Amino acid sequence: MCYKTKILYGNNQYLNLVETTCPNGKKWAYAKRVNTKGVVIIVPLIVDLKEQSTLFLKTKRPPLIAEGISEFNLEFPAGLVGDEDKNETFEKALEKELLEETGYKADRFIIKNNKLSSSAGCVSEVSTVAIAIISDSKVHQKPVSDGDVIQGRILVAISKIGDFVKFCQNEGWTIGAQTLSGIYYLFDEINNR
């Protein structure tokens, strides 16, 4: 079932504010991604270290700071698909974003979910979550800061993820819904290997 929509605000490169009318007549506003095919969330699984590990990003997100919610957010590497190259595939976006944000190259990617919704009442965006299997933890290129959004990269042993997430919460960080989903899919992948 499709609802009728109209753009309330569309003067932005990546987001429009859209209003839809539900069958009962109720109006509902939400953000819609534009100029992109979707979003990729990359969960690194680094297997060549003494203990299998993952890599989190410590980010500063302007909406969270502007609203006084948190200075830092815990995330996995992520990015838009097709925002710079209309022909970009999800597979190419996974490779590109992992390399740009971590400096790592994956042996392969395992798609775990391609319709992950982070806040379905506010945003129509869905993400593709993939595990990046990395057997060479060498940094192949210097990672970007992405306009000073990325403040740090934190390598965490798989066995320490629970303690690390609790630490971040105690420090007042927000934790992305995609990050928590990524942790779930990471453990699912490890337990089914």
C-alpha positions, 0 to 999 in steps of 0.5 A: 500500500502506498501513501500519498506524499509531498515534500515539505522541505527539499533544499538539501543535498541528502535529505528531504522532509516529506509528509504523507497522509495515512488512510485514516487521514493522519499526517506524518512527517519524516526524513527521506534520503535523496541522491543515494541508493542506500546506506551500508554499515560495515562490521569489521571482523579482524581474524589475524590478531591474537584475539578476534577483534572489531573496530568501532568509530568514535564520532561527533554527530552535529544533531546529537551535539546541537540537542545537548544529547551527547558529544560522542556516538559509537558507530561502525564504519558506514556510508552512502551508496551512489551519492558520488557515483550513480553507478556504484554498487553496494559491494563497491560501497562496502569496499570503499567505505571500509578502506576510507574510514578504517584503512582496512581491506576485507577478504570478503563481505557477508551481507547479514541484512539489507533492510535494517531500519534505524528509526522507522517513525522518523526516517524512511532510510534502511541500511545494509549491514555486512560483516567484513572478514579481514585476515590482514590487519595492516592499514592500507591507507590513512583513514579519513576523518570525514569532515572531523566527524570521526574522532577515533578508531577503537579496536576491541577484542570480541570478548570485551565488546560488552564491557566496552559498550557499558563503558561508552554508556557510562561515559555518556556516549550515544550508541547507534541503533545500527551499531547494536544491530551490527554487534548482534550480526557479528556474534551471529556470524562468529557463532555460526562459523 
